[in-house]
Amino acid sequence: MNRTNRTAACTLAAVCAAAPRMDSSRLLIGAYCLQANARTEAHVKAIRDCSVDFIVGVGVDDRTTLNLFAKHGVGAIVNGIVPGWWGGDGENAGMLREKNPPDVYSKGAAAFKDHPAIWAADIGDEPSALDFPYYGEVVRQLNRELPGVPLYLNLYPNYASVARNTGKQTVNQLGATTYAEHVAEYCRHVPLDYISYDFYPYVEPASFDSFISKCYDNFILVADACRRTGRGFWYIPQVNSRESHPPMSENRLRFQACAALSFGAEAITWACWCKGWWTNNVLDAAGAQTEQYAKLKTVNAELKRLGPEYMKFRSTATHFVGFRHGSPRNPKEAAALPAALDAGFFKGVRASNGAPLLVGEMSARDPACSARALFVTAADDPEDAKPASFELVFRAPSAKAYGGDGPITVKELPDGSCSIPFRSCQGVLLVSGE
């Protein structure tokens, strides 16, 4: 090896040694898509400055970008190790084995050259349940042939088509009669330790009420499956918007992320950093920051401040409190929901103005710790139309509260209850018993 090559190798080794691998004990934040003109060192540093831990969609052979990622502590979920797969409109449902037989995965694994910025290998997006049995075989095969390399697979949301289809969706996308069956088949066949899916609640403004109900239903189904099977919950919200729609507000970003935390999410992966689909992404086509960068930087910083305390706990249940107009899963369905919640150490949890709350009940991950927690999200104004400020009221012994700006002072009220300031779309962590 000549001096130049030796120097380059030593530099790469030093860079690689300093780069972190994926740490699932932390609350992780990612983003989709990194276009070619957004891979300079300044661009990569801006990713890190926005509290983004990883990017989905970097080529495994793009060593220049991977080196920059390692230098700045950004991970990559890479494509190109094995053949890609996308369920699309469902026309290729059940055809994964035929199009990507086992030997093509073996060839990809044999040619793979590791890099410390590689956090996972992307093996597909939105597959049909008809392909889950074979995906189970693929995962087990790659676990043997790529030991130590995590695998990334993302699922459809519940608005993917099933037995009946409309418009261009002429084929069953889910490969199942219901979304619950789709998720159950994934859990049955695919030995991955998480469930990841995307849901974009603001794609249909004219029918937002029904769409947010579907969003809640998706949260419920996936969170319950994660709790039941011991999997982590990964959620993909939108920072972008459809053509002709205005840019997403900061509060809409905040609501999506905090709502997911009320259901126990352990990773938030924003769509999209650069152009992948739709518009108003974090960067524009020229690679310049849009107004979404500052909004996302603010919200991600809040999530990172919450993360260390939040990740001490795991989700055990989610409660809908103060929803006065029927079931949050179906606005047309009457439902008796509490105006205040009693859950473990916490009693009388409510908003001072009666605003609806998403209340995630949590227990300590450390079996030696008896503390309990609630992650509470204000769900009164998810559209960010008329944001309000009010108080979150509750009773709990030795209560602590944490928000996006850090610890929150808990005020004791004359009746023995406690309160903290709260506002629309905000999420807070309440802890008792530490």
Stockholm file with secondary structure:
# STOCKHOLM 1.0

chainA/1-434         MNRTNRTAACTLAAVCAAAPRMDSSRLLIGAYCLQANARTEAHVKAIRDCSVDFIVGVGVDDRTTLNLFAKHGVGAIVNGIVPGWWGGDGENAGMLREKNPPDVYSKGAAAFKDHPAIWAADIGDEPSALDFPYYGEVVRQLNRELPGVPLYLNLYPNYASVARNTGKQTVNQLGATTYAEHVAEYCRHVPLDYISYDFYPYVEPASFDSFISKCYDNFILVADACRRTGRGFWYIPQVNSRESHPPMSENRLRFQACAALSFGAEAITWACWCKGWWTNNVLDAAGAQTEQYAKLKTVNAELKRLGPEYMKFRSTATHFVGFRHGSPRNPKEAAALPAALDAGFFKGVRASNGAPLLVGEMSARDPACSARALFVTAADDPEDAKPASFELVFRAPSAKAYGGDGPITVKELPDGSCSIPFRSCQGVLLVSGE
#=GR chainA/1-434 SS CCHHHHHHHHHHHHHHHHSCCCCTTSCEEEEECCCGGGCSHHHHHHHHHTTCCEEEEEETTCHHHHHHHHHHTCEEEEESSSCCCBCTTTTTTTCHHHHSCHHHHHHHHHHCCCCTTEEEEEEEESCCGGGHHHHHHHHHHHHHHSTTCCEEEEBCCTTSCCSSCCTTCCSCSSSSSSHHHHHHHHHHHCCCSEEEEECCTTSCGGGHHHHHHHHHHHHHHHHHHHHHHTCEEEEECBSSBCTTSCCCCHHHHHHHHHHHHHTTCSEEEEBCSSSSSSBCCSBCTTSCBCHHHHHHHHHHHHHHHHHHHHTTEEEEEEEEESCCSSBTTBTTSCCCCCSSEEETTEEEEEETTCCCEEEEEEEESSTTCCCEEEEEEECSCTTCSSCCEEEEEEECTTCEEEETTEEECCEECTTSCEEEEEETTCEEEEEECC
#=GC SS_cons         CCHHHHHHHHHHHHHHHHSCCCCTTSCEEEEECCCGGGCSHHHHHHHHHTTCCEEEEEETTCHHHHHHHHHHTCEEEEESSSCCCBCTTTTTTTCHHHHSCHHHHHHHHHHCCCCTTEEEEEEEESCCGGGHHHHHHHHHHHHHHSTTCCEEEEBCCTTSCCSSCCTTCCSCSSSSSSHHHHHHHHHHHCCCSEEEEECCTTSCGGGHHHHHHHHHHHHHHHHHHHHHHTCEEEEECBSSBCTTSCCCCHHHHHHHHHHHHHTTCSEEEEBCSSSSSSBCCSBCTTSCBCHHHHHHHHHHHHHHHHHHHHTTEEEEEEEEESCCSSBTTBTTSCCCCCSSEEETTEEEEEETTCCCEEEEEEEESSTTCCCEEEEEEECSCTTCSSCCEEEEEEECTTCEEEETTEEECCEECTTSCEEEEEETTCEEEEEECC
//
